[in-house]
Amino acid sequence: MKIIPRRLEGVFEIRLSPFSDHRGLFMRTYDESIFSAYDIHRHWVQENQSVTIRKGTIRGLHFQYPPSSETKLVRVTTGAVLDVFVDLRKDSPTFGEWDSIELSEDNRAMIYIPRGFAHGFCTLCDHCTVQYKVDRKFSSAEDGGIRWNDPSVAVKWPTETPILSEKDQNLPTLDMFISQNKRMDSV
């Protein structure tokens, strides 16, 4: 297992190291001692799985307000996605900036996203399964998000005509979120 800091502070790419033989493979997907050495060990309280059937589907960009703000550990078990995360930490020098990583069943990469980020992904093929751990339980009352195609954030998605939920189509832009949101300090 190799842990690599990403451009946005607090985000880490995790490269898994499978052991293969004639039977298949084995790999460790979490190791408390390794994660603790990077100060990214968390008490994971929930693990979620998302199955998306069509290429070009975007889910996100979502986050949870405090006290339900989440750290996420995301990986793909089937297919491939472009995983995107946007820094919403008000005092961060990279506030409003985004980064991305391709996660796939073939590259066996994971991404660790701390609290204070919006998160989403776009499927790069049909039939994708995304699995992620979180360190807080989901709260519909604390659910938030920003629009996938916000020009001020300018994420470079791999599609211009994504399949979206009604919720994701109607999320606010980052500017609308900032101007309308009194809880901005605490994301």
C-alpha positions in Angstrom: 0.0 0.0 0.0 1.4 3.4 -1.0 -0.1 6.7 0.2 0.6 9.8 -1.9 -0.4 13.3 -0.9 -2.4 15.1 -3.5 -2.3 18.8 -4.6 -5.1 19.8 -2.3 -4.0 19.6 1.3 -5.4 16.7 3.3 -6.3 14.6 0.2 -4.4 11.4 -0.3 -4.2 8.9 -3.2 -3.8 5.3 -2.0 -2.3 2.8 -4.3 -3.1 -0.8 -3.3 -0.5 -3.6 -3.8 -2.2 -6.9 -4.8 -0.5 -10.2 -4.5 -1.4 -12.4 -7.5 -0.9 -16.1 -8.3 -2.7 -18.7 -10.4 -5.8 -18.5 -8.1 -6.3 -14.8 -8.5 -5.3 -12.0 -6.2 -5.4 -10.8 -2.6 -5.0 -7.2 -1.5 -5.3 -5.2 1.7 -7.7 -2.3 1.3 -7.2 -0.8 4.7 -4.4 -0.9 7.3 -4.9 1.1 10.5 -1.1 1.3 11.2 -0.3 2.7 7.7 -3.1 5.2 7.8 -2.2 6.2 11.3 1.4 6.9 10.2 -0.1 9.5 7.8 -2.6 10.8 10.4 -5.5 9.7 8.2 -6.9 6.8 10.3 -10.6 7.4 11.1 -13.3 5.5 13.0 -15.3 4.5 9.9 -19.0 4.3 10.9 -20.6 3.6 7.6 -19.7 2.0 4.3 -21.8 2.8 1.2 -22.0 1.3 -2.3 -23.3 3.1 -5.4 -24.1 1.2 -8.6 -24.4 3.2 -11.8 -25.5 1.5 -14.9 -24.7 4.1 -17.7 -21.5 5.7 -18.8 -21.6 9.5 -18.5 -23.6 9.6 -15.3 -22.5 12.3 -12.8 -23.3 11.9 -9.1 -22.4 15.0 -7.1 -21.0 17.4 -6.1 -22.2 16.5 -2.6 -21.1 17.2 1.0 -22.6 17.2 4.5 -22.8 20.2 6.8 -21.5 19.9 10.4 -22.1 18.1 12.6 -22.4 15.5 9.9 -19.3 16.5 7.8 -17.7 13.4 6.4 -14.2 12.2 5.6 -14.5 9.7 2.8 -12.3 6.8 1.6 -13.5 6.0 -2.0 -12.7 3.2 -4.4 -14.2 1.5 -7.4 -14.8 -2.2 -7.4 -16.4 -2.5 -10.9 -15.8 -0.2 -13.9 -14.1 3.2 -13.8 -14.9 6.7 -12.7 -13.4 10.2 -12.8 -13.6 11.0 -9.1 -13.7 14.8 -8.4 -13.3 16.7 -5.1 -13.7 20.5 -4.5 -12.2 22.3 -1.6 -14.9 24.1 0.4 -12.8 24.9 3.4 -13.3 28.7 3.8 -9.8 29.5 5.2 -7.9 27.1 2.8 -5.5 28.6 0.2 -7.1 26.3 -2.4 -10.8 27.2 -1.5 -13.0 26.6 -4.6 -10.3 24.6 -6.4 -10.8 21.0 -7.6 -8.8 18.0 -8.3 -9.6 14.6 -9.8 -8.4 11.0 -10.1 -9.4 8.1 -12.2 -10.5 5.2 -9.9 -11.0 1.8 -11.5 -11.1 -1.8 -10.8 -8.0 -2.1 -12.9 -5.8 0.6 -11.3 -7.0 -0.3 -7.7 -6.5 3.3 -6.5 -8.4 4.8 -3.7 -8.8 8.4 -2.6 -9.0 9.8 0.9 -11.0 13.0 1.0 -11.1 14.9 4.4 -14.0 16.9 5.7 -14.6 20.2 4.0 -14.8 19.0 0.4 -17.7 18.5 -2.0 -17.3 15.1 -3.8 -18.7 13.6 -7.0 -17.8 11.3 -9.8 -18.6 10.6 -13.5 -18.8 7.1 -14.8 -16.4 6.3 -17.6 -18.1 3.1 -18.7 -21.4 1.2 -18.1 -21.9 -0.7 -14.9 -19.7 1.0 -12.3 -19.7 0.2 -8.6 -18.2 2.8 -6.2 -17.7 1.8 -2.6 -16.8 4.3 0.1 -16.3 4.5 3.9 -17.4 7.6 5.9 -16.6 8.6 9.4 -20.1 10.1 10.1 -23.6 8.8 9.5 -25.5 10.4 6.6 -28.0 13.1 7.6 -30.6 14.2 5.0 -31.0 17.4 7.1 -27.3 18.2 6.7 -27.1 17.3 3.0 -25.6 19.9 0.6 -24.0 20.3 -2.7 -22.8 22.5 -5.5 -23.6 22.3 -9.2 -21.6 19.9 -11.3 -21.1 22.5 -14.2 -20.5 25.6 -12.1 -18.3 27.9 -14.4 -16.5 29.4 -11.4 -15.2 25.9 -10.3 -14.8 24.7 -14.0 -14.4 21.0 -13.4 -13.3 19.3 -16.7 -15.7 16.4 -16.8 -15.4 13.7 -19.5 -18.9 14.5 -20.8 -20.8 17.7 -21.6 -24.2 16.0 -21.6 -24.3 13.9 -18.4 -27.0 11.8 -17.0 -28.0 13.6 -13.7 -30.5 13.2 -10.9 -33.1 16.0 -10.5 -31.4 16.9 -7.3 -28.0 17.3 -8.9 -29.4 19.4 -11.8 -30.8 21.9 -9.2 -27.8 22.4 -6.9 -26.6 25.9 -6.4 -23.4 27.3 -7.9 -20.5 27.9 -5.5 -21.2 31.7 -5.6 -24.9 31.1 -4.8 -23.9 28.7 -2.1 -21.6 31.3 -0.5 -24.0 34.2 -0.7 -27.0 32.2 0.5 -25.4 30.1 3.2 -24.9 31.2 6.7 -23.3 27.9 7.6 -20.4 28.4 5.2 -17.8 28.7 8.0 -18.5 25.3 9.2 -18.4 23.1 6.0 
